[in-house]
C-alpha cells in the first residue's frame, strides 16, 4: 500500500505538485493568448496567501523553511487573485531552484504609502498613493554574473 511507503508518498506528492503547477501554467498561457482582462476586485491578501502557501509548501523541498510575515492590519488590495497567486508561486519556484540544498523563503506583505516625492523616481506610471508591498526573498546564492 502506498501510504506505508514514505518514498512513494513523497513521489506522489511531488507529482501532484508538478501537475498542479503545470495546470496553472497552461491556464496562464491560455489567458495570455486570449488577452483576457484582469479580474480586479477587493482582495484580502492574508486569505490569498493562506491559500497559496500550502501549494508552495507542497512544491518546495522539505529543506526549505517558509516564513510568512503578514501585518495584522493589512489593507485590502484591488487585484486579480489568480495573478497574485501565480506571481508568488513562480517566485517561490525560482527560490527553490536557487536553494538546492535548502534555505529560507520569506513571504512578506505590508502596507506602504508612496508620496509625491518618491513616486516620480520610479517612472511616470507609478502614482502616489496607498499600496501593499508583497516581497518574496530567499537565502539562495542568486544568479551568476553574466559575462
C-alpha angles and dihedrals in degrees: 000000000000095000090063091054111074092189092054091047090052092050091047091051091049091048091051092049091049092049092050091047091049091049090052091049092052090047091052093046091051091048091050094047091050091044090229114190120246116262099227116189139143105289132193101216091195088063091042092053090045088059098042100042094068089054089049090050090054091047099049130071118265085241090069117085116209117213119190120199109184118161115234095233096047111163123235114264127217100225148119105266095209091052091051092047092048093048094050092044092050092049089050091051090050088050091051089055090049092053107048091157095045135262140154129306113196123197112193127184121183142153121258134182116206116202132206094265095052101042100064091058088069101049140280095284093059107089129193113258146089118318141169115233116214112192126184115189135168140190094238125129095255127225125322117253114263114238 
